[in-house]
Amino acid sequence: MACRISRLKPQNSVLFVCDLQEKFRHQIKFFPEICIVGRRLIDAAKILDIKTIATEHYPKGLGRFVPELGIRDRPDISVYEKVKVS
């Protein structure tokens, strides 16, 4: 039986950006490359009118999003702080 996958549509799609924060910069291999691709995805989502949401895990201790993502300059991106993992 063939699997049917519908096409992605901006109206029912969301880009989720998770925890690309300063404290992880030196802990994650290929972090600069990950940020470049992340920025491309964020920019593409804006062009395609796809909603973007982002999370920061304990920003008080781990820092905010890295500036190269440009998330703090975008009021259309909802940012949620996480302080508990469940």
C-alpha positions in Angstrom: 0.0 0.0 0.0 1.5 3.3 -1.1 2.0 6.0 1.6 0.4 9.3 0.7 2.1 12.4 1.8 0.4 15.7 1.2 2.3 18.7 0.0 3.6 21.2 2.5 1.6 24.4 2.7 2.5 27.6 4.5 -0.8 27.6 6.2 -0.2 24.3 7.9 3.6 24.4 8.4 5.8 25.8 11.1 9.6 26.2 11.3 10.8 25.3 14.8 14.2 26.7 15.9 15.4 25.0 19.1 18.1 26.2 21.5 20.9 27.6 19.2 22.4 29.6 22.1 25.8 31.1 22.9 26.7 28.5 25.6 26.5 25.7 22.9 28.8 27.5 20.4 31.9 25.7 21.5 30.2 22.4 22.5 28.6 21.4 19.2 30.6 20.3 16.3 30.0 22.3 13.1 28.1 24.9 15.1 29.0 27.8 12.6 27.7 25.7 9.7 24.5 24.8 11.6 23.9 28.5 12.2 24.4 29.3 8.5 21.8 26.7 7.5 19.5 27.8 10.4 19.6 31.4 9.1 18.8 30.2 5.6 15.8 28.3 6.9 14.6 31.3 8.9 15.0 33.5 5.8 13.3 31.0 3.6 10.4 30.7 6.0 9.9 34.4 5.9 9.9 34.5 2.1 7.4 31.6 2.0 5.3 33.1 4.7 5.8 30.1 7.0 5.4 30.8 10.7 8.6 30.5 12.8 8.7 29.8 16.5 11.9 29.4 18.6 12.8 28.1 22.0 15.7 29.1 24.3 16.6 26.7 27.1 17.4 28.5 30.4 18.6 31.7 28.7 19.7 33.3 32.0 22.4 30.6 32.3 23.0 29.5 28.7 22.7 32.8 27.0 20.4 34.0 24.2 20.2 33.0 20.6 23.4 33.5 18.7 23.2 36.8 16.9 23.9 35.4 13.4 20.4 33.8 13.4 18.9 37.3 13.6 16.0 36.0 15.7 16.0 38.9 18.2 15.6 41.4 15.2 12.5 39.7 14.0 9.3 40.6 16.0 7.4 38.1 13.8 9.2 35.1 15.4 7.7 34.0 18.7 10.5 33.1 21.2 9.7 30.9 24.2 12.0 30.4 27.2 12.2 26.9 28.7 13.3 26.5 32.2 12.1 22.9 32.7 12.5 19.8 30.7 9.7 17.3 30.8 
